Amino acid sequence: MEGVNLVSTSDNEYIMQEVGRTLVSDPDKILDLLESNDIDVSSLSSPIDLGDALLYELPYNEALQLGTAYLIERNNSSFSGEIDNENIYSMFEAISDYWSEEEIPEDEDPTSNVAGALVVGGLKVAKNIIEGRNQKKRDSRNALIQGAIAQKKAEAEALRKKTELDAKNKRIRTISIASVIGVLAIITAVIYIKKQKNG
């Protein structure tokens, strides 16, 4: 997908921006990806709804992670249509690593305390994991939306350029036709004047 300049600070951000661009340029690809992973898409009406459904399922579904990596690589493959399996694997690994469970920080090890601290510590760790996962979803959704917006801008720019080119070509045709008519009018006038003089 060309015509879009996005800055990505992480692999996941890049991948989600590409998913966002695909949501705009060809939402049926994302729809097919979700359906092929047995995700109910019947109530989803907009591309952003599709993106939200993808983000909801992505952390827990390795097949969806692999399908997303394949989709991005396929969209970005060369003109020959060849797909690089190493790129797919790298993207899959990046997605999988991004969504993997957070490790328990050493200073929050709940097993080092008594039973009451174990419950409190366990709840704190679970809360941190949930907060981390929610932050990842927010960050991914923001990147997805950035990609969608960038694709919309690229499409609008391409349409603007096409409209300008069409208008320019129309002006050239109009000028050409007017020039031909002008030349014909001059030739006709010259012939008419010569016939008047000779006749």
C-alpha positions in Angstrom: 0.0 0.0 0.0 1.7 3.1 -1.2 1.2 6.8 -0.6 1.1 6.6 3.1 3.9 7.7 5.5 3.4 6.5 9.0 5.9 6.4 11.8 5.9 3.3 13.9 7.8 3.0 17.2 7.2 -0.7 17.5 6.4 -3.8 15.5 2.9 -4.0 16.9 2.2 -0.3 16.1 3.3 -1.0 12.5 1.2 -4.1 12.2 -1.9 -2.4 13.6 -1.4 0.6 11.3 -1.3 -1.8 8.4 -4.5 -3.5 9.7 -6.1 0.0 9.9 -5.1 0.7 6.3 -6.6 -2.6 5.2 -9.8 -1.8 7.1 -10.2 1.2 4.9 -8.9 -0.1 1.6 -10.5 -3.5 1.7 -12.5 -4.3 4.9 -13.6 -7.6 3.4 -10.1 -9.0 4.0 -10.5 -8.3 7.7 -14.0 -9.6 7.7 -12.8 -12.8 6.0 -10.0 -13.1 8.5 -12.4 -12.9 11.4 -14.9 -15.3 9.9 -12.2 -17.8 9.1 -11.3 -17.8 12.8 -15.0 -18.5 13.8 -15.6 -15.0 15.1 -19.2 -13.8 14.8 -19.2 -10.7 12.6 -22.9 -10.5 11.9 -23.5 -7.5 14.1 -20.4 -5.6 12.9 -21.3 -2.7 10.7 -18.3 -0.5 10.3 -14.6 -1.0 9.7 -13.8 0.3 13.2 -16.2 -2.3 14.6 -14.2 -5.0 12.7 -11.0 -3.5 14.1 -12.4 -3.7 17.6 -13.5 -7.3 17.1 -10.0 -8.1 15.9 -8.3 -6.5 18.8 -10.7 -8.2 21.3 -9.8 -11.6 19.9 -6.2 -11.1 18.9 -4.5 -11.6 22.3 -6.1 -15.0 22.8 -6.2 -16.5 19.3 -2.9 -17.7 17.7 -4.6 -18.6 14.4 -5.9 -15.0 14.2 -2.4 -13.7 15.0 -0.9 -15.8 12.2 -3.7 -14.8 9.8 -3.1 -11.2 10.6 0.6 -11.6 9.9 -0.1 -13.3 6.7 -2.6 -10.6 5.6 -0.1 -7.8 6.2 2.6 -9.6 4.4 0.3 -10.4 1.5 -0.7 -6.8 1.3 2.9 -5.6 1.3 4.3 -8.3 -1.0 6.2 -7.4 -4.1 4.6 -7.1 -7.6 5.5 -10.7 -8.2 3.0 -11.7 -5.5 5.6 -13.7 -3.7 5.1 -13.9 0.1 8.1 -14.2 2.4 7.4 -16.8 5.0 10.2 -15.4 7.2 8.4 -12.0 7.3 5.1 -13.8 8.2 6.8 -15.6 11.0 8.5 -12.4 12.3 5.2 -10.6 12.3 3.5 -13.5 14.0 6.2 -13.6 16.6 5.9 -9.8 17.2 2.2 -10.1 17.6 2.5 -13.1 19.9 5.2 -11.5 22.0 3.2 -8.3 22.3 0.1 -10.0 23.5 1.8 -12.6 25.8 1.0 -12.4 29.5 3.0 -10.0 31.5 5.6 -11.5 33.8 5.3 -11.0 37.5 7.8 -8.4 38.6 10.3 -9.7 41.1 9.4 -7.2 43.7 5.7 -8.2 43.5 6.2 -12.0 44.0 3.1 -13.0 46.0 4.5 -16.3 47.1 7.1 -14.6 49.4 4.4 -13.4 51.8 1.9 -15.0 54.1 -1.5 -16.2 52.9 -3.2 -12.7 53.3 -0.4 -11.0 51.4 -0.6 -13.8 48.8 -4.2 -12.9 48.0 -3.5 -9.2 48.0 -0.3 -9.6 46.0 -2.1 -12.0 43.6 -4.9 -9.5 43.1 -2.4 -6.7 42.5 -0.5 -8.8 39.9 -3.7 -9.7 38.2 -4.8 -6.1 38.2 -1.5 -5.1 36.7 -1.8 -7.7 34.0 -5.3 -6.6 33.2 -4.3 -2.9 33.1 -1.3 -3.8 30.9 -3.5 -5.7 28.5 -6.1 -2.9 28.4 -3.3 -0.4 27.7 -2.0 -2.6 24.9 -5.5 -2.7 23.4 -5.8 1.1 23.6 -2.4 1.5 22.0 -3.2 -1.0 19.3 -6.6 0.7 18.6 -4.9 4.1 18.4 -2.4 2.7 15.9 -5.2 1.0 13.9 -7.1 4.3 13.8 -3.9 6.1 12.7 -3.5 3.6 9.8 -7.2 4.0 8.8 -6.9 7.8 8.8 -3.6 7.7 6.9 -5.2 5.4 4.3 -8.2 7.7 4.0 -5.9 10.7 3.5 -3.9 8.8 0.9 -7.1 7.8 -1.0 -8.3 11.4 -0.8 -5.0 12.7 -2.1 -5.0 10.2 -5.0 -8.6 11.2 -5.9 -7.6 14.9 -5.8 -4.7 14.2 -8.1 -6.8 12.2 -10.4 -9.5 15.0 -10.5 -6.8 17.6 -11.2 -5.3 15.5 -14.0 -8.8 14.9 -15.5 -9.5 18.7 -15.3 -6.1 19.4 -16.9 -6.8 16.9 -19.7 -10.3 18.4 -20.2 -8.7 21.9 -20.5 -6.2 20.6 -23.0 -8.9 19.0 -25.1 -11.0 22.1 -25.0 -8.1 24.3 -26.0 -7.1 21.8 -28.8 -10.7 21.7 -30.1 -10.9 25.5 -29.9 -7.6 25.8 -31.7 -8.7 23.5 -34.5 -12.0 25.4 -34.8 -10.1 28.7 -34.9 -7.6 27.4 -37.5 -10.6 26.1 -39.6 -12.3 29.4 -39.2 -9.2 31.3 -40.4 -8.7 29.0 -43.4 -12.4 29.3 -44.3 -12.1 33.1 -44.0 -9.0 33.2 -46.2 -10.6 30.9 -48.8 -13.8 33.0 -48.7 -11.8 36.2 -49.1 -9.8 34.8 -52.1 -13.0 33.6 -53.8 -14.5 37.1 -53.3 -11.4 38.7 -54.9 -11.2 36.2 -57.8 -14.9 35.8 -58.4 
